[in-house]
Amino acid sequence: MGTVDRIKYLSLQSKSYEDLYDMIWKINKRSEYKKDFSKLKLGLFNIPCNGFGDIILCNTFYRLLKNWYPLMNITVCSTNPDKFKKLGCCHKITTIHSKHDYKECLNFDELIFKAKIKFDMMIVVPLIDKPFHIKTFQKLIPYANIFNTFAMSEYNGGDPPYTFPIGVGEGQLGLLLNDNATKQQNLIKGPYALVYIQPSPQWGIHASYCFFSYLEMICKNYKKYSKFQIIIPEWIKEDIEGNSHFRSKLREIIKPHFKNCKLIYEKNDEEYLLTNDKSKTLLILRGDILPQPRNIFISLIKDSIKDVLLTGDQSITDAISCCQQKRIWYQIAPWKEGFAYHLHKELPNKYFKSFHTSCGTLKSINLDIEWKHFKKKYDFRIHGKERMDLLLTGFNILKKDKKLMNQLVTIIEHSRYLETAQTKIMNL
């Protein structure tokens, strides 16, 4: 089947207008791609939205691409290149400038690209909380079109279509698992638990509820230790110090299991929250350890007890990558309900179905999670590589016939409905 006939066939197979965008990687199902990509200029466009999660995702994808295609000419374009430099990335990085004073969580039409680079292909990594509209991206990069510009989702992103839908469940290309070496931490000795969750006004009381659910489970299941420690993030430390209701609830949960409890704020700065001279049982809340560089943080995960409480795409990915023996408990953000739901189905872990139990439950003491099959099924290093090979194959096919590519781009971008585009394509 020739290229034009293949395009016509794929057009008729499309069930929605957005399916037409996938033609480029569906043109040739064989993984026959040009291995010398030294002349191909690829731009990874990263517009992060708070924290380092989006930065790490883009950095991880960049490193995978350099491993898959060592000769490919890749430039990272970001509104916050300084964060990439802190991570030791990348060989080539350039700034996307903001039209405003702030530089994160911006739309493409709020940005300016001043660098004198023309890319053959561009990928938005990741696309956050909005559908991908090529006409909006063209306000940043005028020569962008549906066959040279693509998007990667967040885990189980809620606004498809994506060329690279990452996450868990049907149609997803998996998680960006890694084999990162870690530097052994020497900050704390076991046994200890690790809590890494976020406060947010958008979540209401959920962050506190999540922590208390986990704390209750940990105190009951690990009271066999006369001395036990829990690493907590800064916001929990601040709530213990400044929120009397939070402090009272914390004491209420701990007291039946540990008669003594102290909070370490910083080095040589501590406070006892519970005291009982007749008991030697001691729970220590460590507010003096986080935050840490990523490699140390992963080491803290590895050295902690079986039950670890995390949030965010990257921390849970690192935990799955490094520590198959862990029972990972997960703080579900409202925009991450889809990801949590599919984790609940695929692991399986019925407790991920609801935020009421996803952070930990007393019923889970006998829960065992089998990660080996899950990791094989949802490894982006396997499924993402296949998708990228196909995308590059299709790009090379259409690049050889610029007239055909331009015709297709014009037809699809100027057709409002699937049926209209299909009719035009059948007349090629």
N, C-alpha and C positions, 0 to 999 in steps of 0.2 A: 504494500500500500504506500503510495507516494505521500509527500508531505501535505499537499493540498487536500487529497482524499482523506487523510488522517484527520486534518483539521475539520473537515465537513462532518466526519463521523463523530468526533468529539463534541462538535456543536450540537448535533442532534441528540446526543446522550445527556446533554446538560439539562438539569431539572430546575435550575434557577439562573437568573442573569449572572450572579456572582460566580457560578461554575465555569463561565467562560474564561475567567482569569486564570484558571488552572490548566488551560490548554498547553501552556508553555512547558510544564513539566510532565504532561501526559502525552506529548507528541511521540516520544520514543520510550517505550517501556524497558528497553535494554539499557543496562548501565554502561554504555559505551561512551565515554567522555574523553575529551582532549585533556591529556595529563599535563601538558605544559601550559600553565596559566600565568606565565610571567608577564604577558602583555595585557591581561585582563585587570582592569582597575575596579575594585569593589569598595564601596563606601558603606560602613555600618553607621547608621544614624541613631543616636541615643539622646533622648530628651528625658532625663530622669525625673522622678517625682518623690523627693525626700529620701533621706537615708542612702545606703549603699547597695540595696538589693538590685535595682535596675542596672547599676554600674557593674556589679559582679556578674549579672546575667550576660551582659554584652561582652565583658572581658572573657568569660568562659567560652562563649560562642566564638569569639575572635581566636582564642587559643586552639579550639577544636578545628577551625578552618585552617590555621597555619599548620596543624598536624596533618590534616587531610590533604591539603594542597600547598606544599611548602613554597612553591614559586609564585603563588598568587600575590598580587599587589593589593594589600588591604590597608585602608585608612579608617580609623575610628573618628567620627565627627560627633562632638558632644557639646552641650551647653555648659558642662562642668568637667572639662578635661583635667582639672587639678585632682579630682577624686580618682581618676584613672591612674594618674601618676603616683598617687599614694599606694595603689595596689601593684605598682611595678609594671603597668601596661601603658603603652604599647609601642611598637616600633614607629608607627606613624599615627599621630593624633592631631586633629585640628579643631578649632573652636567654632561652634555655631553661636552667633551673637543674638542677644535678645533685643527687641525694640523697647524693652522696659528696664527698670532697675533690677528686677528679680530675674532669675534665670532657670527656674525649675517649674515643672508642671505646666508647660506652655504648649499652645497649639502651633502648628506649622506656619500659619499666617502671622504669627507674632515673632518670627525669627528671621534672621538674615544670614546667608552663607556667603562670606567674603572671599574664601579661599579660591584660588585660580586652579581648580582641579575639575576635570570633567570625567565622571565615572561611567564605566560601561554598565554597571549593575549597582543597585542600592537596596539595602535591607534595613528597615526600621526595627530596632532591637531595644526593648520591646515596645509594642504599641499598647498604650495604657488608657483604659476606661473610655475608649471611643472607637467607632468604626473607622476603617481606613478608606479615605476618599482621595483618589489620585489627584483630583482637581485642587484639593486643599494643599497637598504636598507640592504640587506644581507652583504654588505661590512662593515656596522656598527654593525649589529646583525646577525651573521652567521646562527642561528637556525630559523630565520624568514621564514615564508612561506605564501602562499596566503590564508590559512585558520586559521592563528593565527595573522596576521598583516593587519591592515585596515587603511583607510585614511578618514579624514573629510576635506571638501573643505572650501575655503572662501565662502562668499555669492556669489552664481552663478559663482562658479569657472569654468574656461575655459578649463580645461584639465581633463575631466572625463576618466575612471570611478572612482567614489568615493563610498565607503560603506555608508558614511554619507554625501550626497549632501545637503548642507544647502543653503537657499536663498528663492527666490520667483519664482513661475511659476510651470509648469508641472514637476513632478518628484522630486521636491525639498521638503525637510523635514521642511522647515520653518526657522524662526529667533529664536535666543536664547534669547527670551523675559524673563523678570525677574520681581520680585516683591520686588526689593531691597529697603530697608528703606534708607532715605536720611537725612542728617543733614541739618537743616534749615540754609540757608545762611543769613548773615547779612552784606554783602559787598556793597549792592546797593539797593535802593528803586525804585519802579516803577513810571511811566512806562519806560521800557527799552527794547531794542532788543538785541538779542545775535547772534554773528557771530563766528563760529568756522570752518574755512576752512584752507587749506594748500597751501603754495606756492610750486612750483616745477618746475625745469628747463624743465622737461618732458612735462609740460602742457603749456609751452610758456606763452602767455598773458592771458590764461584762468582764472587763479586765480584772477587777477585784474578785468577782464571782469565780472566774477561772483560776486565779491563784489560790483562793481558799479551798476549792474543790481538790486541787492537786495537793495542797498542804495537808488536808485531812487524810487523803489516801496515803501519803508518804509517812506521816506521823504514826498511823496505825500499822502500816506494813513494815516499817523499819524501826520500830520501838525496841527491837531486840538489841540494838546498839546502845550502849550506855552514853556514848558521845557520837553525835551526828551533826552534819553541817549541810546547809542549803545556800547555794549561791543565788543571790537575787539581783535584779536590775535596779538601777538608781531610783526609778519612780516608786518602787515598793518601799525602799529605804525611806524616801521622803514622806510617803503616806504613813508609815509607822511613826515617824517623828512628828508629823503635823496634823494627822487626822485621828481624833480620839476614838471615833466609831470603828475605823479600820484597825486601830491598835487593840481595842477591846475584843473584836471578833477574832483577831489573830491569837490572843492569849487564851480565849475560850477554846479554840481548836487544839492548841498545843498542850494545855494543862493536863488533860487525862493521860497523856503518853510520855511527856517529858516534864519533870517538875522544875527544872531550871532552864532558862532560855536567855540568851544574850544576843544583842545586835552589835556587830562591829561596823561602825560607820566608815572610819578610815583607820590607818595604822595608828595604834595607841589611843584610839578613841572608840570606846565601847560603852554599852548600857545594858544592865540586866532588866529584862522584861518580866521574868518570873524567877523567884528564888525559893528554895526549900532546903534547909541545912540537913534534913534527914534523908535526902535522896541525892545520889550521885549522877542521876540521869541528866544529860545536858544537850540541848539543841542550840546550835550556833547559826545565826543568820548572817551571812557574809555579804555585806554591802560594799566591801572594799576591793572587789576583784574585777567586776565588769565596769566598762567595756574593755575588750582585748582585741588585738589584731586577729585576723581570720584564722591563721594557722594555730595560734594559741587557743582560740575559742574552740576549734575542732578538737584539739587535744583535751580541753576541759570536758567536752562531750564524751570522748572516748574513755576517760578515766572515771566518769561519774557512775552512779548506780544504774540499774537496768531501766528505770523509769525516768525519762527526761521530758521537760515541758518546753515547747518551742512555738514560735510563730514565724510567718514569712516564708516565701518560696525558698530562699537560699539556705537558711538554717536547717530546714527539714531535709533539703537535698543533701547537704553536707552530712547530716546524721545518717541518712539512708546509705550514703556512699561509704562512710567509714565504719559503721557500727551495726552489723546485721543482727546483733544480739539484743539491741535496744527495743524497749516499748516506748514509742514516741507518742507523747500526748501533745495536742495541737490546739492553739488558740485560734478559733475561727473568726476571721474578720467578715463583716457583712458581704464584702465583695469577693470573698473566698469560699462561699458556701458550696459552689459547684465543685471546686477542687476537693473540699472536705467530703462531699457526698460521694464522689468517685473513689476517694481513698477508702471510705467505709465499705464500698462494694468490692473493690479489687484486693484489699489486703488479705482477708477481710477483717475489719474491726468495726463491729456494730456501734461502738461508742462514739465514732466519728460522725455519726448521723446527725447528732444534735450538739449544740454548744453547751447544753446542760451536762453532758458527760464527756465531751471531747478532751477536756483538760485533766481528766482523771476521775475515777469512781471507785468506791469501796468494793464494787462487784468484780473488779478486774484482776484480782490477785492471781488467778490461774490462767490469765490471758497470755497466749503465746502467738506471736506474729511471725509468719514465714516470709522472709524478705527475698530469698533467692529467686523464686519464680517471678515475683513482682519486678525485681531489678532487671531480669532478662527481658520481660515483656515491655517494660517502659524505660528502656535505655535510649536516650536521644543519640548517643554515640553510634548506635546501630541504625535506628530509623531516620534520624536527621541526616545522616550521611547518605542514605539511599535517596531521600528527597532532594538533597543538594546536588547529587550526581545527576538526577533526572532533570533538575532545573538547569544546570549548566549544559547538559546535552541539548535540551530544547532551545536554550538561548543560542547555542552555536548553530543549530539548524536554521533558526529564523534569521540569525545574523548574516548567513550566507545569501539569503534572499531578502534584501532590505525592502524591495518593492512589496513583497508579500507581507512582511512584518508591518510596514506602514499602512497597508490596506486593512489589515486586521485591527490594528490600534484604532484607526479612524472609524471603522465599522462599530467596534465595541464601545468606544468612548462616546460615540454620537448616536447610539441607539438607546432609547429609554426602556425598551422592553426586550425580553429574551426572544420572543417570536420575531421581532423586527430584525434583530441581529442575526438570527438563524437564517432568515430569508436572504439577507444580504450575503452571508457567508456561502450559502449554497450556490450563489451566482458567481463566485470567484472563478 
